[in-house]
Amino acid sequence: MKIIVNRETLSYETIEAFKDRFRRVPDSIRPEDIPNYRTVSFGPVLDQELVSSLDENAVIVDIGEQPKFDPDFQRCYIRQPFIDNDKLIANWVVENKTKEEVNEYYNARIEAFIDSKAQSLLYTNQDRMVSYIGDADPQTDREARFMRDWRSNAWAVAKSEIKKVFELMDSSPITKPMSADMIIAKFPEFTIPDNY
C-alpha cells in the first residue's frame, strides 16, 4: 500500500483517498471554472510524477500490505510519519486493545446472542421477555422465568471466562484470545423443560 506524505507537515493520506478528492467535482461545475484546478490523469502516469505535479512537498511511501490482525482484540493503523536520521519513516502498527475495549466486544456479542434467544420465542429482546414474569398466561410466565434464570447462568459462565482472558492479558501478550463465540458455546442449552 502506498501513502502520500507531506514532508513539511508529516500529514498523510492514502493514494485512493487522494485520487477520490480530485474526482469529486460536481457535475454542475465545470472544472475550468475552479481557480487553480488541475486536470489529473490517473491512468499510466507514474504515481510519483502525479504527486509531484500537485504538491512539491509530497512524497510517496510504500508501507507494504496491511498486516493480518484480529479486529476483535487488536487495532491496526498507519503510524504518524516521522523523520529519523533524515529518513522519512511511515509504517503499519498493530496493537492490542485495552481490557475495556475487549470487555465491550464481549458484552455486545453476548447481549446480542441472548436477545436472539428471546427473539426465537417471538419476544422483542431479553429484557422485554423477562418483564413478563408473573403474566396471567402460564406459558408466557414460564418462558419469562426461564429466560431470567438461563440468562443469569449464561452470564455467570461468561464472567468466569472473561476473567480468565483478563488474567492472561495481565501476565503475557495474548496471541489468540478466546472469542465471544467460544464463550457462548459454553452456555447452558436454551431449552425450556416441560416442568419449569
C-alpha contacts under 8 A as a table, 3 or more apart, distances in Angstrom:
res1	aa1	res2	aa2	distance
1	M	62	D	5.78
1	M	63	I	5.65
1	M	64	G	4.90
1	M	65	E	5.26
1	M	66	Q	7.35
2	K	14	T	6.36
2	K	15	I	6.18
2	K	60	I	6.48
2	K	61	V	5.56
2	K	62	D	4.33
2	K	63	I	5.94
2	K	64	G	7.17
3	I	12	Y	6.55
3	I	13	E	5.63
3	I	14	T	4.28
3	I	15	I	5.47
3	I	60	I	5.73
3	I	61	V	5.46
3	I	62	D	6.51
3	I	63	I	7.35
4	I	12	Y	5.39
4	I	13	E	5.47
4	I	14	T	6.02
4	I	15	I	6.31
4	I	18	F	7.91
4	I	51	V	7.71
4	I	58	A	6.30
4	I	59	V	5.68
4	I	60	I	4.66
4	I	61	V	6.39
5	V	10	L	5.91
5	V	11	S	5.78
5	V	12	Y	4.35
5	V	13	E	6.87
5	V	58	A	5.56
5	V	59	V	5.40
5	V	60	I	6.26
5	V	61	V	7.09
5	V	81	P	7.52
6	N	9	T	5.65
6	N	10	L	5.02
6	N	11	S	5.51
6	N	12	Y	6.28
6	N	57	N	5.34
6	N	58	A	4.59
6	N	59	V	6.50
7	R	10	L	5.25
7	R	11	S	7.85
7	R	57	N	5.39
7	R	58	A	6.20
7	R	59	V	7.01
7	R	88	L	7.95
8	E	57	N	6.58
10	L	80	Q	7.47
10	L	81	P	5.74
10	L	82	F	6.64
11	S	80	Q	7.51
11	S	81	P	7.26
12	Y	80	Q	7.95
12	Y	81	P	7.60
13	E	17	A	6.27
13	E	18	F	6.43
14	T	17	A	5.19
14	T	18	F	6.18
15	I	18	F	5.03
15	I	19	K	6.17
16	E	19	K	5.08
16	E	20	D	6.05
17	A	20	D	5.05
17	A	21	R	6.26
18	F	21	R	5.33
18	F	22	F	6.80
19	K	22	F	5.36
19	K	23	R	6.29
19	K	42	F	7.71
20	D	23	R	5.00
20	D	24	R	6.31
21	R	24	R	5.60
22	F	25	V	7.16
22	F	40	V	7.59
25	V	29	I	6.89
25	V	31	P	7.23
26	P	29	I	5.56
27	D	30	R	7.29
29	I	33	D	7.23
30	R	33	D	5.49
30	R	34	I	7.28
31	P	34	I	5.48
31	P	37	Y	6.49
31	P	39	T	7.83
32	E	35	P	7.65
32	E	37	Y	6.78
34	I	37	Y	5.42
40	V	50	L	7.67
41	S	45	V	7.05
41	S	50	L	7.97
42	F	45	V	6.45
42	F	50	L	7.85
45	V	49	E	6.87
45	V	50	L	6.59
46	L	49	E	5.31
46	L	50	L	6.21
47	D	50	L	4.98
47	D	51	V	6.25
47	D	60	I	7.64
48	Q	51	V	5.28
48	Q	52	S	6.01
48	Q	59	V	7.05
48	Q	60	I	6.31
49	E	52	S	5.16
49	E	53	S	6.04
50	L	53	S	5.40
50	L	54	L	6.78
51	V	54	L	5.29
51	V	55	D	6.22
51	V	56	E	7.99
51	V	58	A	6.20
51	V	59	V	7.03
51	V	60	I	7.61
52	S	55	D	5.36
52	S	56	E	5.41
52	S	57	N	7.59
52	S	58	A	6.17
52	S	59	V	7.28
53	S	56	E	7.11
55	D	58	A	5.39
61	V	90	A	7.20
63	I	90	A	6.55
63	I	91	N	5.24
63	I	92	W	6.98
64	G	91	N	8.00
66	Q	76	C	8.00
66	Q	92	W	6.84
67	P	76	C	7.85
67	P	92	W	7.41
67	P	94	V	7.76
69	F	74	Q	6.35
69	F	75	R	7.30
69	F	76	C	7.00
69	F	94	V	7.03
70	D	73	F	5.63
70	D	74	Q	5.42
70	D	75	R	7.58
71	P	74	Q	5.12
71	P	75	R	5.94
71	P	76	C	7.98
72	D	102	V	7.24
72	D	105	Y	6.78
73	F	96	N	6.01
73	F	97	K	5.46
73	F	102	V	6.18
73	F	177	P	7.74
74	Q	94	V	6.67
74	Q	95	E	5.51
74	Q	96	N	4.34
74	Q	97	K	5.04
75	R	94	V	5.74
75	R	95	E	5.62
75	R	96	N	6.47
75	R	97	K	6.54
76	C	92	W	6.92
76	C	93	V	5.57
76	C	94	V	4.47
76	C	95	E	6.65
77	Y	92	W	5.72
77	Y	93	V	5.45
77	Y	94	V	6.77
78	I	90	A	7.23
78	I	91	N	5.76
78	I	92	W	4.52
78	I	93	V	6.03
79	R	90	A	6.08
79	R	91	N	5.63
79	R	92	W	5.78
79	R	93	V	6.00
80	Q	90	A	6.67
81	P	88	L	6.87
81	P	89	I	5.50
81	P	90	A	4.50
81	P	91	N	7.58
82	F	88	L	5.85
82	F	89	I	5.34
82	F	90	A	6.77
83	I	86	D	5.81
83	I	87	K	5.37
83	I	88	L	4.62
83	I	89	I	5.94
84	D	87	K	5.13
84	D	88	L	6.44
84	D	89	I	6.82
97	K	101	E	5.98
97	K	102	V	6.46
98	T	101	E	5.21
98	T	102	V	6.26
99	K	102	V	5.02
99	K	103	N	5.93
99	K	166	F	6.87
99	K	169	M	7.97
100	E	103	N	5.06
100	E	104	E	6.23
101	E	104	E	5.08
101	E	105	Y	6.33
102	V	105	Y	5.04
102	V	106	Y	6.34
103	N	106	Y	5.12
103	N	107	N	6.05
103	N	162	I	7.75
104	E	107	N	5.10
104	E	108	A	6.02
105	Y	108	A	5.36
105	Y	109	R	6.28
105	Y	180	A	7.92
106	Y	109	R	5.32
106	Y	110	I	6.01
106	Y	162	I	7.96
106	Y	180	A	5.63
107	N	110	I	5.22
107	N	111	E	5.87
108	A	111	E	5.29
108	A	112	A	6.12
109	R	112	A	5.19
109	R	113	F	6.20
109	R	180	A	6.44
110	I	113	F	5.01
110	I	114	I	6.23
110	I	180	A	7.01
110	I	184	I	7.03
111	E	114	I	5.18
111	E	115	D	6.09
112	A	115	D	5.03
112	A	116	S	6.14
113	F	116	S	5.03
113	F	117	K	6.54
113	F	184	I	8.00
114	I	117	K	5.16
114	I	118	A	6.61
114	I	125	N	7.96
114	I	126	Q	6.44
114	I	151	R	7.16
115	D	118	A	5.13
115	D	119	Q	6.17
115	D	124	T	7.75
115	D	125	N	4.67
115	D	126	Q	4.97
116	S	119	Q	4.89
116	S	120	S	6.12
116	S	125	N	7.21
117	K	120	S	5.08
117	K	121	L	6.95
117	K	126	Q	7.67
117	K	190	F	7.59
118	A	121	L	5.40
118	A	122	L	6.65
118	A	123	Y	5.34
118	A	124	T	6.92
118	A	125	N	5.39
118	A	126	Q	5.21
118	A	129	M	6.50
118	A	147	M	7.57
119	Q	122	L	4.71
119	Q	123	Y	4.81
119	Q	124	T	5.72
119	Q	125	N	5.97
119	Q	126	Q	7.87
120	S	123	Y	7.38
123	Y	126	Q	7.40
123	Y	128	R	6.77
123	Y	129	M	5.72
124	T	128	R	6.24
124	T	129	M	7.24
125	N	128	R	5.44
125	N	129	M	6.23
126	Q	129	M	5.01
126	Q	130	V	6.17
126	Q	147	M	7.23
127	D	130	V	5.19
127	D	131	S	6.22
128	R	131	S	5.13
128	R	132	Y	7.13
129	M	132	Y	5.74
129	M	133	I	8.00
129	M	143	E	7.76
129	M	144	A	5.42
129	M	147	M	7.29
130	V	133	I	5.82
130	V	144	A	4.63
130	V	145	R	6.68
130	V	147	M	6.39
130	V	148	R	5.85
131	S	144	A	7.11
132	Y	135	D	5.25
132	Y	140	T	6.60
132	Y	141	D	5.90
132	Y	144	A	5.63
133	I	140	T	7.58
133	I	141	D	4.83
133	I	142	R	7.52
133	I	144	A	5.18
133	I	145	R	5.79
134	G	141	D	5.39
135	D	138	P	6.91
135	D	140	T	6.39
135	D	141	D	5.05
136	A	140	T	7.93
136	A	141	D	7.26
137	D	140	T	5.41
137	D	141	D	6.26
138	P	141	D	5.08
138	P	142	R	6.00
139	Q	142	R	5.06
139	Q	143	E	6.21
140	T	143	E	5.20
140	T	144	A	6.12
141	D	144	A	5.12
141	D	145	R	6.16
142	R	145	R	5.29
142	R	146	F	6.15
142	R	196	Y	6.49
143	E	146	F	5.09
143	E	147	M	6.19
143	E	192	I	7.24
144	A	147	M	5.16
144	A	148	R	6.32
145	R	148	R	5.15
145	R	149	D	6.31
146	F	149	D	5.27
146	F	150	W	5.83
146	F	192	I	6.56
146	F	196	Y	7.31
147	M	150	W	5.06
147	M	151	R	5.72
148	R	151	R	5.32
148	R	152	S	6.32
149	D	152	S	5.17
149	D	153	N	6.37
150	W	153	N	5.14
150	W	154	A	6.09
150	W	188	P	7.42
150	W	190	F	7.27
151	R	154	A	4.99
151	R	155	W	6.13
152	S	155	W	5.26
152	S	156	A	6.21
153	N	156	A	5.05
153	N	157	V	6.45
153	N	187	F	7.64
153	N	188	P	7.36
154	A	157	V	5.24
154	A	158	A	6.22
154	A	184	I	7.97
154	A	187	F	5.17
154	A	188	P	6.59
155	W	158	A	4.78
155	W	159	K	5.92
156	A	159	K	5.34
156	A	160	S	6.30
157	V	160	S	5.29
157	V	161	E	6.33
157	V	183	I	7.71
157	V	186	K	7.16
157	V	187	F	6.52
158	A	161	E	5.22
158	A	162	I	6.00
158	A	183	I	6.17
158	A	184	I	7.41
158	A	187	F	7.85
159	K	162	I	5.12
159	K	163	K	6.00
160	S	163	K	5.24
160	S	164	K	6.58
161	E	164	K	5.14
161	E	165	V	6.52
161	E	183	I	6.71
162	I	165	V	5.01
162	I	166	F	6.30
163	K	166	F	5.12
163	K	167	E	6.23
164	K	167	E	5.08
164	K	168	L	6.33
165	V	168	L	5.12
165	V	169	M	6.24
165	V	177	P	6.65
165	V	178	M	6.97
166	F	169	M	4.87
166	F	170	D	6.25
167	E	170	D	5.11
167	E	171	S	6.33
168	L	171	S	5.14
168	L	172	S	5.89
168	L	173	P	7.40
168	L	174	I	6.79
169	M	172	S	5.64
169	M	173	P	5.91
169	M	174	I	6.18
170	D	173	P	7.90
174	I	177	P	5.82
178	M	182	M	6.13
178	M	183	I	7.06
179	S	182	M	5.19
179	S	183	I	6.60
180	A	183	I	5.10
180	A	184	I	6.09
181	D	184	I	4.96
181	D	185	A	6.09
182	M	185	A	5.17
182	M	186	K	6.97
183	I	186	K	5.43
183	I	187	F	7.17
184	I	187	F	5.32
192	I	196	Y	6.81
193	P	196	Y	5.34
